[in-house]
């Protein structure tokens, strides 16, 4: 039943509260005292800062807030730090309020954007606040995970709405806020509403803490034997999580009946990658792995198995602290220190409480357990001392292991201190950008007064404010010098004292920041060039966020190959090291893109906040004619395959939406179809989620992943490209005379026919013409395709070919083109 069916005729606070509690009672839910207190304040029109533990029902308070806003005819916004949480909340709210009443904006997706309830990332709301200020149609703001206010790069987006939306009612929620006195006073001053702080140190499920000096596998065996599973074993690197999971295979986790239940739930799920096959063995044993580098379908499978109570142990990273749906009874810390990108340091209180707070499931557990392992060398020393017994002489003879060099130590005292410590005070992360100034200048009214207010009445200290003012003045002067802004002698009809001389694209800062630059750059390309489709891809890739793991692996690969070549050429060590500094990852169209960017930036200064970044992932994969699995293996990205897939999915969506139809040649259409099908076959959930955002009421998209993956042969256009790439991969291997790889691909005689070919020709060409559709002959049949890949020889005879058969049924089974090579011969 929709919550709106309980909407009272008048927005009387008592009637609203009663209607909401009755609706929850109908679902068998009774509100906790903190929830009641927060909702009473919300329906009374006050701001609320909700600082209650994880698992205490903050989402229910958020739903009550949206309910109260709708009753009062006010538009309400829900914000979260990551797109995945935003889309999850979007679907949750659709179920509660109806799809017609809920919209979503995440920057790369907008659904029902005029709805009375909007789910969005914090950055989206921040730009709306900058663009429209007090005129914005925002009556209420519910900010989830508000501790992200202190994030160095993104915290500004949590602060700006507080500064620029005085008309709104705010509900700020987090389990780890710390001291919020200044927020309480600041919100009341700005909005004219009372601000209530609702705290509760009492968790619905109390936590029991313990420190262990036993080896980890012994600790786990004890936890399993005492009914403390499921256990989430926290690591601070993805590699450590996977290694631990594999090391635990010797521990008997599940009964025969439980293993049968796991197999039944897994069903026909496709484990399509090398990591997936390793995960399959682990989950069938009762061990899960969970981290951000995994494919989404693998994470969701682990979550489904955990929710069914079938995984006893889950090895993962500290990312569990951000809204991940894994029910656990025990959190087991393998360490209390982490590498933060700059140095190894002890966990902060906020980090500790975010992770520890995941223990204990409301409605399932009466207790949650938080366990911390002593450092490995301490555990080994304790074991050696226990072996020595009570004999003082033997104990003195024990050689104690020392901590590794650079080790940041923790102890039971550290563990106890973190338990009692309040989360650190949230630090302001305000910053000024081109987009901020342009948004404020473009809004009606006196932009100078608005900008002065924003720069002098934020949450920064006076020294930081002076720095921001200087930066804003520098940006404004550059806008004037570039002719993008002009001052007005008299205010215009909307009260502006300055105005833009260019038209901003609608919601220019809310979408892909460099999409208009990409559109302008397409005009620089020659549509008749054989490299045109890949050049379009390179422009689009230069506007996407850098996938750091992939680029790092590409750089390592390029340097490794460069070193090998320099050694073969006899280059001395010192010179090699000097030359290596010039080696980089692939950057197609580098000069064209940098030159075009500088020209475009002069007329469109807001792009200055986002530098163009030439790179090649989609193009690299296509030119190498690799499958997803081959690409991941080639660059050793097994632990980051989720990041690879997310990048490919972003590239596919951007290519589909940014490139105008009149600029899409047949070859570019083929490439886009290939990329979309590649993503779908590896993990359909990313594209299914995108489609579901466009059609939230489509129940067909709610099926499990293994039931929604369509046959790879269903998209004939994309499948032909997959076949073409598979065949061209063989051409490339033949061109390099890589016989081992050729034999691995097809167990036929390659050496004799290749020797005969090279007697006639000096090389096998692998340029754009060699991989084009003109040199691939396909005879289609219902079950089997006969394929001939003609070799592009330098004489242009085209009289040699690789022949093969394509098994359509096997291709559908494996999600990629299954090729059976029959030979290499002269036609």
Order of alpha helices (4+ residues) and beta strands (2+ residues): alpha-alpha-beta-alpha-beta-alpha-beta-beta-beta-alpha-beta-alpha-beta-alpha-beta-beta-alpha-beta-alpha-alpha-alpha-beta-alpha-beta-beta-beta-beta-alpha-beta-alpha-alpha-alpha-alpha-alpha-alpha-beta-beta-alpha-alpha-alpha-alpha-alpha-alpha-alpha-alpha-alpha-alpha-alpha-alpha-alpha-alpha-beta-beta-beta-alpha-beta
